[in-house]
């Protein structure tokens, strides 16, 4: 399960990068950079959780959940600012929710 969420997050990153590269220059260095940093941080926390002992796993997964929530709001902001279409917003939200469910399941299984 742990490797699956890491691969899912990596695939999400591969999908996401071309989407945020389309942002207008005025938003590339603000919102797009923040989104990219958050998803890279999520991937980092998941990898750290995979290789950590139980107590550290919990800490890393909680941090992952916080970053996922931050991303949800950033995507909502992008949608409201019309930086991403309604369709792309739906796809991104669906992929993000799937990662969130997997993270929650992993957290629940070790708690």
C-alpha positions as CSV (number, residue, x, y, z in Angstrom):
1,X,0.0,0.0,0.0
2,X,2.8,2.5,1.0
3,X,4.6,2.1,-2.4
4,X,1.3,2.5,-4.2
5,X,0.6,5.9,-2.7
6,X,4.1,7.0,-3.5
7,X,3.7,5.9,-7.1
8,X,0.2,7.5,-7.3
9,X,1.7,10.8,-6.0
10,X,4.5,10.6,-8.5
11,X,2.1,10.1,-11.3
12,X,0.0,13.0,-10.0
13,X,3.1,15.2,-10.1
14,X,3.8,14.1,-13.7
15,X,0.2,15.1,-14.6
16,X,0.3,18.3,-12.7
17,X,3.5,19.9,-13.9
18,X,2.3,20.5,-17.5
19,X,-0.9,21.9,-16.2
20,X,0.7,24.6,-14.0
21,X,3.3,25.4,-16.7
22,X,0.3,26.9,-18.6
23,X,-0.4,29.4,-15.9
24,X,0.2,33.1,-16.9
25,X,3.6,34.5,-16.1
26,X,2.1,36.6,-13.3
27,X,1.0,33.5,-11.4
28,X,3.9,31.1,-12.3
29,X,6.1,32.4,-9.5
30,X,3.4,32.6,-6.9
31,X,0.6,30.1,-7.1
32,X,2.3,27.6,-9.5
33,X,5.4,27.6,-7.5
34,X,3.5,27.0,-4.2
35,X,1.6,24.1,-5.8
36,X,4.7,22.5,-7.1
37,X,6.5,22.9,-3.8
38,X,3.5,21.4,-1.9
39,X,3.3,18.3,-4.1
40,X,7.0,17.7,-3.9
41,X,6.8,18.1,-0.1
42,X,4.0,15.5,-0.1
43,X,6.1,13.1,-2.1
44,X,9.0,13.7,0.3
45,X,6.9,13.1,3.4
46,X,5.5,9.9,1.9
47,X,8.9,8.5,1.1
48,X,10.1,9.5,4.6
49,X,7.1,7.7,6.1
50,X,7.8,4.6,4.1
51,X,11.3,4.3,5.5
52,X,10.5,5.5,9.1
53,X,9.5,3.7,12.3
54,X,5.9,3.8,13.4
55,X,6.0,7.1,15.5
56,X,7.7,8.9,12.7
57,X,5.3,7.5,10.1
58,X,2.4,9.0,11.9
59,X,4.1,12.4,12.0
60,X,5.0,12.3,8.3
61,X,1.5,11.2,7.3
62,X,-0.2,13.9,9.4
63,X,2.1,16.5,7.7
64,X,1.1,14.9,4.3
65,X,-2.6,15.4,5.2
66,X,-1.9,19.1,6.0
67,X,-0.2,19.6,2.7
68,X,-3.0,17.8,0.8
69,X,-5.5,20.2,2.4
70,X,-3.3,23.2,1.4
71,X,-3.3,21.9,-2.2
72,X,-7.1,21.5,-2.2
73,X,-7.4,25.2,-1.4
74,X,-4.8,26.2,-3.9
75,X,-6.6,24.3,-6.6
76,X,-9.9,25.9,-5.6
77,X,-8.2,29.3,-5.9
78,X,-6.8,28.4,-9.3
79,X,-10.3,27.4,-10.4
80,X,-11.9,30.5,-9.1
81,X,-9.3,32.7,-10.8
82,X,-9.9,30.8,-14.0
83,X,-6.3,29.5,-14.2
84,X,-7.7,26.0,-14.6
85,X,-10.8,24.8,-16.3
86,X,-13.7,23.2,-14.5
87,X,-12.8,19.9,-16.1
88,X,-9.1,20.1,-15.0
89,X,-10.2,21.1,-11.5
90,X,-12.4,18.0,-11.3
91,X,-9.6,15.8,-12.5
92,X,-7.0,17.3,-10.1
93,X,-9.5,17.2,-7.2
94,X,-10.3,13.5,-7.9
95,X,-6.6,12.5,-8.1
96,X,-5.9,14.5,-4.9
97,X,-8.8,13.0,-3.0
98,X,-7.6,9.5,-4.0
99,X,-4.2,10.2,-2.6
100,X,-5.8,11.6,0.6
101,X,-7.9,8.5,1.0
102,X,-4.8,6.3,0.6
103,X,-2.9,8.4,3.1
104,X,-5.8,8.3,5.6
105,X,-6.0,4.5,5.2
106,X,-2.3,4.1,5.8
107,X,-2.5,6.3,8.8
108,X,-5.4,4.4,10.2
109,X,-3.7,1.1,9.6
110,X,-0.7,2.1,11.8
111,X,-2.6,3.9,14.5
